[in-house]
Amino acid sequence: MSYSTFNPSSHDATLEPMFFGRSVNVARYDKQKYPIFEKLIEKQLSFFWRPEEVDLSKDRKDFMNMPEHEKHIFLSNLKYQTLLDSVQGRSPNVAFLPIVSLPELETWFETWAFSETIHSRSYTHIIRNIITEPSEVFDKIVTNEEIVKRADSVTRLYDELIELNTVFSIHGEGVHTFKGRVYDVSMRNLKKKLYLTLVSVNVLEAIRFYVSFACSFAFAERAIMEGNAKIIKLIARDEALHLTGTQHMLNLLASGNDDPEFKSIAQECREDALAIFAEAAQQEKDWAQYLFSEGSIIGLNAQILSDYVEYITNVRMKALGFSEMFPAKQNPLPWMNAWLVSDNVQVAPQESEISSYLVGQIDNEVDDGDFDDFDF
Amino acid sequence: MSIPRIKVNHFHTFYYQYEPTVLDSLEAQEIPAPYSCRGGYCGCCKVRLIDGEVEYVQESLVDLNDDEILTCCCVPKTHIEIELPED
């Protein structure tokens, strides 16, 4: 089955499964199979922001006054965030668009990936503002062993899915051999790969990102690098939305209501999915050791961050119906919540940052009883 | 209709004081209700609605079972009984 940018058949997209059905024809949103994705798109659009809105001049001074080990923590964290968003800015489009069958889901992928490109732009904005030579940071991302190690597990499943999709698109279903390599592009294997890729994306957005957010906010809790934290707060707000989207897809697939075959695939892939969570949690803990290897910052050290990894991993696993992997514990970083609240950003409502602000929204509901209190 | 009463299992019962959401009422009562985004999409404030009805004041974008509500998105419509998640 080759991919077509416009499938001229007159099929009803609401009868298609989310993935591997007929490719999408008209991008129409008047009737939707899953209105939740349309709502996510609208929410994401209402969140629109630009990094240049945030002033970073004080951050530059703060950064220059930091001791060396804190600079190491700050820059390493920023490098890791840059890597994660470089991946997320392109991969959902490349991996999922060729196989998606619902217009609202297709547009959600595009909206999602677009917002990640804003995140990438904001890292450049931050780095440009706090140090004189941005290349020193960017060039070291691909040479930092600790980052490259994790990049591999972040991207492995994406790459494997994209490879299978490509073979599938040219040669169709079946087992194909090229230059001595065997590609199993049976529908079953494609779907398994898709399911596991979505799990790994969920781990990326729901665990890996949050560990890095904790570091960014820890600085701002001490009233330094506050501009940076303000940007990360906006990024965190977007990421919470993305992970909700991914959780929806995974739960829909696992329920078997969308495509019955996925129910058994989800059961079959259970162990692999758990392994993805376990690997990510371990890598994040190792990263915490590396981050604080030269010294801690007030309020955060390798142990507390590792506890947070365990806590957040449990929360995310529960959301997907898995049992908890680590002993239950309270949130070791209770102040994180204040940074993750979406609409207490103190701005005038006509500015774009307040999430609840939508143009032209009025309450039209008038009830008979509304004027009961009035005496004429 | 009379002022709705909110019963929180393992905590206490109180009258709803017309706070913007159930979550705000729980906080006003110093009940440790979980939350994160307060925008209806992270799912952290999910609680079990055992009895009564709520009215949504903000759209919820999270997968919910029939007996679950997001406290950041609704206000009580009748007397309600809820239970916070364990841990």
Boltz contact constraints between the chains, C-beta under 6 A:
constraints:
  - contact:
      token1: [A, 39]
      token2: [B, 61]
      max_distance: 6.0
  - contact:
      token1: [A, 240]
      token2: [B, 37]
      max_distance: 6.0
  - contact:
      token1: [A, 240]
      token2: [B, 41]
      max_distance: 6.0
  - contact:
      token1: [A, 240]
      token2: [B, 42]
      max_distance: 6.0
  - contact:
      token1: [A, 241]
      token2: [B, 41]
      max_distance: 6.0
  - contact:
      token1: [A, 244]
      token2: [B, 41]
      max_distance: 6.0
  - contact:
      token1: [A, 244]
      token2: [B, 61]
      max_distance: 6.0
  - contact:
      token1: [A, 251]
      token2: [B, 63]
      max_distance: 6.0
  - contact:
      token1: [A, 328]
      token2: [B, 87]
      max_distance: 6.0
  - contact:
      token1: [A, 337]
      token2: [B, 36]
      max_distance: 6.0
  - contact:
      token1: [A, 340]
      token2: [B, 36]
      max_distance: 6.0
  - contact:
      token1: [A, 340]
      token2: [B, 37]
      max_distance: 6.0
  - contact:
      token1: [A, 341]
      token2: [B, 38]
      max_distance: 6.0
  - contact:
      token1: [A, 342]
      token2: [B, 37]
      max_distance: 6.0
  - contact:
      token1: [A, 342]
      token2: [B, 38]
      max_distance: 6.0
  - contact:
      token1: [A, 342]
      token2: [B, 39]
      max_distance: 6.0
  - contact:
      token1: [A, 355]
      token2: [B, 39]
      max_distance: 6.0
